[in-house]
Amino acid sequence: MVFFMFDASVASILVIIIFTVGYCAIIFEHNIKVNKTASALLMAVLTWTVLFLIPGHVLSEDMGALGEHLSSVSQIIFFLLGAMTLVEL
């Protein structure tokens, strides 16, 4: 099984392109009729996929970075859910 491998500079350019296209999809949500959440999730999945495919990276380090990222995002989401619950009471 052959995966697409590329060096870090190509990966950096791909991440920038993915982010720019995803951000534009979020900006023009009404024009292209795509939900912001779907655009953001697709952008995140594609970005992490590109980062995992960089040769020479240790998978455990990548998984650690992904775990830290998910941890910080989940902390923000749980805080906002709690704050929104208190505001509604």
MOPAC internal coordinates of N, CA, C and O (Angstrom, degrees):
PM7 1SCF
backbone

  N    0.0000 0     0.00 0     0.00 0    0    0    0
  C    1.4419 1     0.00 0     0.00 0    1    0    0
  C    1.5282 1   108.07 1     0.00 0    2    1    0
  O    1.2310 1   121.07 1   -54.77 1    3    2    1
  N    1.3039 1   115.56 1   125.23 1    3    2    1
  C    1.4568 1   120.50 1  -177.18 1    5    3    2
  C    1.5238 1   108.61 1  -108.92 1    6    5    3
  O    1.2310 1   120.92 1   -51.58 1    7    6    5
  N    1.3136 1   115.85 1   128.42 1    7    6    5
  C    1.4528 1   121.66 1   175.09 1    9    7    6
  C    1.5152 1   108.56 1  -103.92 1   10    9    7
  O    1.2310 1   121.11 1   -21.93 1   11   10    9
  N    1.3037 1   115.48 1   158.07 1   11   10    9
  C    1.4500 1   119.45 1   175.68 1   13   11   10
  C    1.5202 1   108.46 1   -75.23 1   14   13   11
  O    1.2310 1   120.55 1   -60.82 1   15   14   13
  N    1.3099 1   116.56 1   119.18 1   15   14   13
  C    1.4579 1   121.59 1   179.36 1   17   15   14
  C    1.5255 1   108.40 1  -113.59 1   18   17   15
  O    1.2310 1   121.05 1   -36.25 1   19   18   17
  N    1.2837 1   115.61 1   143.75 1   19   18   17
  C    1.4505 1   120.67 1   179.20 1   21   19   18
  C    1.5077 1   107.98 1  -151.38 1   22   21   19
  O    1.2310 1   120.86 1   -15.63 1   23   22   21
  N    1.3248 1   115.95 1   164.37 1   23   22   21
  C    1.4611 1   118.90 1  -178.09 1   25   23   22
  C    1.5240 1   110.43 1   -83.51 1   26   25   23
  O    1.2310 1   121.12 1    -2.59 1   27   26   25
  N    1.3190 1   115.47 1   177.41 1   27   26   25
  C    1.4663 1   121.19 1  -173.62 1   29   27   26
  C    1.5204 1   112.38 1   -66.55 1   30   29   27
  O    1.2310 1   119.66 1   147.06 1   31   30   29
  N    1.3384 1   118.26 1   -32.94 1   31   30   29
  C    1.4657 1   119.38 1  -178.92 1   33   31   30
  C    1.5284 1   111.16 1   -69.10 1   34   33   31
  O    1.2310 1   120.25 1   140.03 1   35   34   33
  N    1.3277 1   117.12 1   -39.97 1   35   34   33
  C    1.4643 1   120.15 1   176.76 1   37   35   34
  C    1.5251 1   109.75 1   -66.55 1   38   37   35
  O    1.2310 1   120.27 1   141.08 1   39   38   37
  N    1.3242 1   117.08 1   -38.92 1   39   38   37
  C    1.4598 1   120.93 1   178.41 1   41   39   38
  C    1.5262 1   110.88 1   -63.60 1   42   41   39
  O    1.2310 1   120.27 1   140.73 1   43   42   41
  N    1.3224 1   117.08 1   -39.27 1   43   42   41
  C    1.4648 1   120.31 1   178.36 1   45   43   42
  C    1.5206 1   111.04 1   -63.12 1   46   45   43
  O    1.2310 1   120.70 1   137.86 1   47   46   45
  N    1.3201 1   116.27 1   -42.14 1   47   46   45
  C    1.4650 1   120.17 1   178.96 1   49   47   46
  C    1.5283 1   110.09 1   -65.62 1   50   49   47
  O    1.2310 1   120.25 1   138.51 1   51   50   49
  N    1.3362 1   117.13 1   -41.49 1   51   50   49
  C    1.4657 1   120.40 1   178.25 1   53   51   50
  C    1.5242 1   111.92 1   -63.07 1   54   53   51
  O    1.2310 1   120.35 1   139.27 1   55   54   53
  N    1.3252 1   116.93 1   -40.73 1   55   54   53
  C    1.4659 1   120.26 1   178.95 1   57   55   54
  C    1.5290 1   110.31 1   -64.07 1   58   57   55
  O    1.2310 1   120.21 1   138.81 1   59   58   57
  N    1.3176 1   117.21 1   -41.19 1   59   58   57
  C    1.4684 1   120.84 1   178.26 1   61   59   58
  C    1.5242 1   110.50 1   -63.87 1   62   61   59
  O    1.2310 1   120.22 1   137.59 1   63   62   61
  N    1.3333 1   117.19 1   -42.41 1   63   62   61
  C    1.4653 1   120.75 1   179.23 1   65   63   62
  C    1.5256 1   110.78 1   -65.49 1   66   65   63
  O    1.2310 1   120.33 1   135.65 1   67   66   65
  N    1.3316 1   116.98 1   -44.35 1   67   66   65
  C    1.4676 1   120.64 1   179.01 1   69   67   66
  C    1.5194 1   110.38 1   -61.33 1   70   69   67
  O    1.2310 1   120.23 1   136.47 1   71   70   69
  N    1.3330 1   117.17 1   -43.53 1   71   70   69
  C    1.4608 1   120.36 1   180.00 1   73   71   70
  C    1.5245 1   111.12 1   -64.34 1   74   73   71
  O    1.2310 1   120.35 1   136.78 1   75   74   73
  N    1.3273 1   116.93 1   -43.22 1   75   74   73
  C    1.4631 1   120.51 1  -178.57 1   77   75   74
  C    1.5268 1   111.23 1   -64.51 1   78   77   75
  O    1.2310 1   120.41 1   134.65 1   79   78   77
  N    1.3256 1   116.83 1   -45.35 1   79   78   77
  C    1.4652 1   120.28 1   179.17 1   81   79   78
  C    1.5278 1   110.38 1   -65.00 1   82   81   79
  O    1.2310 1   119.98 1   137.63 1   83   82   81
  N    1.3244 1   117.65 1   -42.37 1   83   82   81
  C    1.4578 1   120.94 1   178.28 1   85   83   82
  C    1.5161 1   112.73 1   -64.24 1   86   85   83
  O    1.2310 1   120.67 1   139.93 1   87   86   85
  N    1.3243 1   116.32 1   -40.07 1   87   86   85
  C    1.4634 1   120.23 1   178.96 1   89   87   86
  C    1.5235 1   110.64 1   -66.60 1   90   89   87
  O    1.2310 1   120.68 1   140.24 1   91   90   89
  N    1.3289 1   116.31 1   -39.76 1   91   90   89
  C    1.4709 1   119.93 1   176.45 1   93   91   90
  C    1.5251 1   110.72 1   -64.92 1   94   93   91
  O    1.2310 1   120.13 1   143.19 1   95   94   93
  N    1.3346 1   117.37 1   -36.81 1   95   94   93
  C    1.4671 1   120.42 1   176.92 1   97   95   94
  C    1.5252 1   110.83 1   -64.25 1   98   97   95
  O    1.2310 1   120.34 1   144.20 1   99   98   97
  N    1.3219 1   116.96 1   -35.80 1   99   98   97
  C    1.4656 1   120.34 1   177.01 1  101   99   98
  C    1.5279 1   110.38 1   -69.87 1  102  101   99
  O    1.2310 1   120.35 1   139.07 1  103  102  101
  N    1.3305 1   116.93 1   -40.93 1  103  102  101
  C    1.4636 1   120.66 1  -179.82 1  105  103  102
  C    1.5255 1   111.24 1   -63.80 1  106  105  103
  O    1.2310 1   120.51 1   134.37 1  107  106  105
  N    1.3290 1   116.63 1   -45.63 1  107  106  105
  C    1.4616 1   121.54 1  -175.99 1  109  107  106
  C    1.5263 1   111.78 1   -97.19 1  110  109  107
  O    1.2310 1   121.05 1  -140.10 1  111  110  109
  N    1.3171 1   115.59 1    39.90 1  111  110  109
  C    1.4603 1   122.10 1  -177.08 1  113  111  110
  C    1.5277 1   111.86 1   -56.67 1  114  113  111
  O    1.2310 1   119.98 1   134.60 1  115  114  113
  N    1.3134 1   117.64 1   -45.40 1  115  114  113
  C    1.4630 1   120.98 1  -176.37 1  117  115  114
  C    1.5241 1   111.65 1   -71.58 1  118  117  115
  O    1.2310 1   120.26 1   146.06 1  119  118  117
  N    1.3147 1   117.11 1   -33.94 1  119  118  117
  C    1.4665 1   120.11 1  -178.35 1  121  119  118
  C    1.5208 1   112.29 1   -72.11 1  122  121  119
  O    1.2310 1   119.99 1   140.07 1  123  122  121
  N    1.3343 1   117.63 1   -39.93 1  123  122  121
  C    1.4658 1   120.30 1  -176.90 1  125  123  122
  C    1.5229 1   112.14 1   -95.94 1  126  125  123
  O    1.2310 1   120.10 1   176.78 1  127  126  125
  N    1.3294 1   117.41 1    -3.22 1  127  126  125
  C    1.4612 1   123.91 1   176.61 1  129  127  126
  C    1.5330 1   112.95 1    57.08 1  130  129  127
  O    1.2310 1   120.81 1  -136.74 1  131  130  129
  N    1.3262 1   116.06 1    43.26 1  131  130  129
  C    1.4627 1   122.37 1   175.99 1  133  131  130
  C    1.5263 1   107.54 1  -123.06 1  134  133  131
  O    1.2310 1   120.60 1   -45.50 1  135  134  133
  N    1.3151 1   116.47 1   134.50 1  135  134  133
  C    1.4568 1   122.05 1  -178.48 1  137  135  134
  C    1.5339 1   110.93 1   -65.01 1  138  137  135
  O    1.2310 1   120.86 1   -35.37 1  139  138  137
  N    1.3325 1   115.96 1   144.63 1  139  138  137
  C    1.4727 1   120.68 1   178.00 1  141  139  138
  C    1.5240 1   111.50 1   -59.73 1  142  141  139
  O    1.2310 1   120.69 1   140.17 1  143  142  141
  N    1.3164 1   116.29 1   -39.83 1  143  142  141
  C    1.4574 1   120.36 1  -178.45 1  145  143  142
  C    1.5208 1   111.58 1   -62.98 1  146  145  143
  O    1.2310 1   120.51 1   137.12 1  147  146  145
  N    1.3206 1   116.63 1   -42.88 1  147  146  145
  C    1.4654 1   120.29 1   179.16 1  149  147  146
  C    1.5244 1   110.73 1   -64.00 1  150  149  147
  O    1.2310 1   120.51 1   138.32 1  151  150  149
  N    1.3212 1   116.64 1   -41.68 1  151  150  149
  C    1.4685 1   120.05 1   178.74 1  153  151  150
  C    1.5217 1   111.13 1   -63.88 1  154  153  151
  O    1.2310 1   120.48 1   136.49 1  155  154  153
  N    1.3300 1   116.68 1   -43.51 1  155  154  153
  C    1.4638 1   120.54 1  -178.55 1  157  155  154
  C    1.5284 1   111.39 1   -67.17 1  158  157  155
  O    1.2310 1   120.05 1   138.36 1  159  158  157
  N    1.3329 1   117.51 1   -41.64 1  159  158  157
  C    1.4654 1   120.24 1   178.97 1  161  159  158
  C    1.5233 1   111.73 1   -65.67 1  162  161  159
  O    1.2310 1   120.26 1   137.58 1  163  162  161
  N    1.3281 1   117.10 1   -42.42 1  163  162  161
  C    1.4592 1   120.29 1   178.07 1  165  163  162
  C    1.5211 1   110.76 1   -63.89 1  166  165  163
  O    1.2310 1   120.67 1   139.24 1  167  166  165
  N    1.3327 1   116.33 1   -40.76 1  167  166  165
  C    1.4622 1   120.60 1   178.16 1  169  167  166
  C    1.5338 1   110.42 1   -62.20 1  170  169  167
  O    1.2310 1   119.93 1   137.14 1  171  170  169
  N    1.3216 1   117.74 1   -42.86 1  171  170  169
  C    1.4650 1   120.94 1  -179.69 1  173  171  170
  C    1.5251 1   111.60 1   -66.11 1  174  173  171
  O    1.2310 1   120.33 1   136.66 1  175  174  173
  N    1.3237 1   116.98 1   -43.34 1  175  174  173
  C    1.4664 1   120.37 1  -179.41 1  177  175  174
  C    1.5242 1   110.73 1   -64.60 1  178  177  175
  O    1.2310 1   120.20 1   135.26 1  179  178  177
  N    1.3281 1   117.23 1   -44.74 1  179  178  177
  C    1.4660 1   120.04 1   179.63 1  181  179  178
  C    1.5251 1   111.72 1   -64.82 1  182  181  179
  O    1.2310 1   120.34 1   140.73 1  183  182  181
  N    1.3258 1   116.95 1   -39.27 1  183  182  181
  C    1.4643 1   120.23 1   179.91 1  185  183  182
  C    1.5262 1   110.87 1   -64.71 1  186  185  183
  O    1.2310 1   120.11 1   133.00 1  187  186  185
  N    1.3367 1   117.40 1   -47.00 1  187  186  185
  C    1.4628 1   119.61 1   179.32 1  189  187  186
  C    1.5236 1   111.36 1   -65.98 1  190  189  187
  O    1.2310 1   120.08 1   146.44 1  191  190  189
  N    1.3365 1   117.45 1   -33.56 1  191  190  189
  C    1.4664 1   120.23 1   177.27 1  193  191  190
  C    1.5189 1   110.90 1   -63.66 1  194  193  191
  O    1.2310 1   120.44 1   135.51 1  195  194  193
  N    1.3228 1   116.76 1   -44.49 1  195  194  193
  C    1.4698 1   120.36 1   177.94 1  197  195  194
  C    1.5214 1   110.10 1   -62.43 1  198  197  195
  O    1.2310 1   120.13 1   137.68 1  199  198  197
  N    1.3217 1   117.36 1   -42.32 1  199  198  197
  C    1.4635 1   120.08 1  -179.18 1  201  199  198
  C    1.5251 1   112.06 1   -66.07 1  202  201  199
  O    1.2310 1   119.90 1   146.20 1  203  202  201
  N    1.3327 1   117.80 1   -33.80 1  203  202  201
  C    1.4646 1   120.54 1   178.06 1  205  203  202
  C    1.5223 1   112.41 1   -72.50 1  206  205  203
  O    1.2310 1   119.75 1   155.79 1  207  206  205
  N    1.3270 1   118.08 1   -24.21 1  207  206  205
  C    1.4638 1   121.10 1  -176.74 1  209  207  206
  C    1.5226 1   113.94 1   -86.50 1  210  209  207
  O    1.2310 1   119.45 1   178.00 1  211  210  209
  N    1.3262 1   118.66 1    -2.00 1  211  210  209
  C    1.4643 1   120.71 1   178.56 1  213  211  210
  C    1.5256 1   108.49 1   -69.06 1  214  213  211
  O    1.2310 1   120.18 1   -57.01 1  215  214  213
  N    1.3357 1   117.26 1   122.99 1  215  214  213
  C    1.4682 1   118.58 1  -179.88 1  217  215  214
  C    1.5296 1   111.16 1   -69.94 1  218  217  215
  O    1.2310 1   120.87 1   -29.67 1  219  218  217
  N    1.3040 1   115.95 1   150.33 1  219  218  217
  C    1.4560 1   120.95 1   178.11 1  221  219  218
  C    1.5115 1   114.09 1    91.96 1  222  221  219
  O    1.2310 1   120.11 1   170.60 1  223  222  221
  N    1.3204 1   117.40 1    -9.40 1  223  222  221
  C    1.4551 1   120.22 1   177.66 1  225  223  222
  C    1.5194 1   109.28 1   -87.08 1  226  225  223
  O    1.2310 1   121.24 1   -36.67 1  227  226  225
  N    1.2945 1   115.23 1   143.33 1  227  226  225
  C    1.4641 1   120.92 1   178.10 1  229  227  226
  C    1.5247 1   108.16 1   -84.26 1  230  229  227
  O    1.2310 1   120.50 1   -50.34 1  231  230  229
  N    1.3291 1   116.65 1   129.66 1  231  230  229
  C    1.4561 1   120.84 1  -175.75 1  233  231  230
  C    1.5233 1   112.01 1   -61.42 1  234  233  231
  O    1.2310 1   119.87 1   143.93 1  235  234  233
  N    1.3305 1   117.86 1   -36.07 1  235  234  233
  C    1.4660 1   119.53 1  -179.34 1  237  235  234
  C    1.5280 1   111.21 1   -65.44 1  238  237  235
  O    1.2310 1   120.32 1   144.80 1  239  238  237
  N    1.3363 1   116.99 1   -35.20 1  239  238  237
  C    1.4674 1   119.84 1   176.66 1  241  239  238
  C    1.5249 1   110.48 1   -67.86 1  242  241  239
  O    1.2310 1   120.60 1   138.86 1  243  242  241
  N    1.3381 1   116.46 1   -41.14 1  243  242  241
  C    1.4596 1   119.77 1   178.28 1  245  243  242
  C    1.5191 1   111.33 1   -64.62 1  246  245  243
  O    1.2310 1   120.44 1   138.49 1  247  246  245
  N    1.3288 1   116.76 1   -41.51 1  247  246  245
  C    1.4619 1   120.05 1   178.57 1  249  247  246
  C    1.5282 1   110.77 1   -66.14 1  250  249  247
  O    1.2310 1   120.18 1   144.76 1  251  250  249
  N    1.3328 1   117.27 1   -35.24 1  251  250  249
  C    1.4604 1   120.67 1   175.78 1  253  251  250
  C    1.5181 1   111.66 1   -63.86 1  254  253  251
  O    1.2310 1   120.68 1   137.59 1  255  254  253
  N    1.3284 1   116.31 1   -42.41 1  255  254  253
  C    1.4685 1   120.37 1   178.16 1  257  255  254
  C    1.5211 1   110.66 1   -65.11 1  258  257  255
  O    1.2310 1   120.41 1   138.79 1  259  258  257
  N    1.3334 1   116.81 1   -41.21 1  259  258  257
  C    1.4603 1   120.41 1   177.85 1  261  259  258
  C    1.5244 1   110.63 1   -63.86 1  262  261  259
  O    1.2310 1   120.03 1   139.19 1  263  262  261
  N    1.3399 1   117.55 1   -40.81 1  263  262  261
  C    1.4581 1   121.29 1   178.17 1  265  263  262
  C    1.5203 1   112.49 1   -63.16 1  266  265  263
  O    1.2310 1   120.43 1   138.28 1  267  266  265
  N    1.3331 1   116.78 1   -41.72 1  267  266  265
  C    1.4650 1   120.31 1   177.43 1  269  267  266
  C    1.5260 1   110.88 1   -64.81 1  270  269  267
  O    1.2310 1   120.48 1   139.62 1  271  270  269
  N    1.3201 1   116.69 1   -40.38 1  271  270  269
  C    1.4637 1   120.78 1   179.57 1  273  271  270
  C    1.5283 1   110.37 1   -64.07 1  274  273  271
  O    1.2310 1   120.32 1   132.68 1  275  274  273
  N    1.3299 1   117.00 1   -47.32 1  275  274  273
  C    1.4613 1   120.33 1   179.02 1  277  275  274
  C    1.5228 1   111.54 1   -64.15 1  278  277  275
  O    1.2310 1   120.30 1   145.44 1  279  278  277
  N    1.3299 1   117.02 1   -34.56 1  279  278  277
  C    1.4583 1   120.78 1   178.46 1  281  279  278
  C    1.5243 1   111.24 1   -64.55 1  282  281  279
  O    1.2310 1   120.43 1   135.16 1  283  282  281
  N    1.3183 1   116.78 1   -44.84 1  283  282  281
  C    1.4686 1   119.37 1  -179.24 1  285  283  282
  C    1.5237 1   111.44 1   -67.81 1  286  285  283
  O    1.2310 1   120.22 1   141.86 1  287  286  285
  N    1.3267 1   117.18 1   -38.14 1  287  286  285
  C    1.4641 1   120.15 1   178.46 1  289  287  286
  C    1.5235 1   110.55 1   -67.17 1  290  289  287
  O    1.2310 1   120.04 1   138.45 1  291  290  289
  N    1.3295 1   117.53 1   -41.55 1  291  290  289
  C    1.4639 1   119.84 1  -179.44 1  293  291  290
  C    1.5269 1   111.50 1   -67.14 1  294  293  291
  O    1.2310 1   119.70 1   145.88 1  295  294  293
  N    1.3270 1   118.18 1   -34.12 1  295  294  293
  C    1.4656 1   120.26 1   176.26 1  297  295  294
  C    1.5225 1   110.73 1   -61.57 1  298  297  295
  O    1.2310 1   120.35 1   136.80 1  299  298  297
  N    1.3161 1   116.93 1   -43.20 1  299  298  297
  C    1.4651 1   120.84 1   179.43 1  301  299  298
  C    1.5229 1   110.46 1   -65.23 1  302  301  299
  O    1.2310 1   120.34 1   137.00 1  303  302  301
  N    1.3312 1   116.96 1   -43.00 1  303  302  301
  C    1.4648 1   120.29 1  -178.82 1  305  303  302
  C    1.5205 1   110.79 1   -64.51 1  306  305  303
  O    1.2310 1   119.66 1   135.21 1  307  306  305
  N    1.3325 1   118.26 1   -44.79 1  307  306  305
  C    1.4642 1   120.40 1   179.44 1  309  307  306
  C    1.5273 1   111.49 1   -64.92 1  310  309  307
  O    1.2310 1   119.99 1   142.91 1  311  310  309
  N    1.3314 1   117.63 1   -37.09 1  311  310  309
  C    1.4585 1   120.25 1   176.80 1  313  311  310
  C    1.5244 1   110.49 1   -63.70 1  314  313  311
  O    1.2310 1   120.59 1   134.08 1  315  314  313
  N    1.3339 1   116.47 1   -45.92 1  315  314  313
  C    1.4621 1   119.63 1  -179.12 1  317  315  314
  C    1.5253 1   111.82 1   -65.81 1  318  317  315
  O    1.2310 1   120.00 1   142.11 1  319  318  317
  N    1.3257 1   117.61 1   -37.89 1  319  318  317
  C    1.4658 1   119.72 1   176.97 1  321  319  318
  C    1.5289 1   111.08 1   -62.84 1  322  321  319
  O    1.2310 1   120.38 1   137.18 1  323  322  321
  N    1.3276 1   116.88 1   -42.82 1  323  322  321
  C    1.4613 1   120.32 1   177.40 1  325  323  322
  C    1.5164 1   112.25 1   -64.65 1  326  325  323
  O    1.2310 1   120.51 1   137.21 1  327  326  325
  N    1.3276 1   116.62 1   -42.79 1  327  326  325
  C    1.4600 1   120.26 1   179.94 1  329  327  326
  C    1.5253 1   110.90 1   -65.74 1  330  329  327
  O    1.2310 1   120.08 1   139.63 1  331  330  329
  N    1.3193 1   117.45 1   -40.37 1  331  330  329
  C    1.4643 1   120.00 1   179.21 1  333  331  330
  C    1.5217 1   111.12 1   -67.55 1  334  333  331
  O    1.2310 1   120.19 1   146.88 1  335  334  333
  N    1.3273 1   117.25 1   -33.12 1  335  334  333
  C    1.4605 1   120.38 1   177.28 1  337  335  334
  C    1.5202 1   110.38 1   -66.31 1  338  337  335
  O    1.2310 1   120.17 1   137.33 1  339  338  337
  N    1.3252 1   117.28 1   -42.67 1  339  338  337
  C    1.4677 1   120.32 1   178.99 1  341  339  338
  C    1.5190 1   111.77 1   -66.70 1  342  341  339
  O    1.2310 1   119.70 1   144.51 1  343  342  341
  N    1.3080 1   118.18 1   -35.49 1  343  342  341
  C    1.4627 1   121.12 1   179.68 1  345  343  342
  C    1.5277 1   110.34 1   -67.48 1  346  345  343
  O    1.2310 1   120.20 1   144.13 1  347  346  345
  N    1.3220 1   117.23 1   -35.87 1  347  346  345
  C    1.4618 1   120.94 1  -178.80 1  349  347  346
  C    1.5232 1   112.67 1   -71.94 1  350  349  347
  O    1.2310 1   119.31 1   157.35 1  351  350  349
  N    1.3454 1   118.92 1   -22.65 1  351  350  349
  C    1.4717 1   120.69 1  -178.10 1  353  351  350
  C    1.4714 1   113.02 1   -74.02 1  354  353  351
  O    1.2310 1   120.10 1   180.00 1  355  354  353

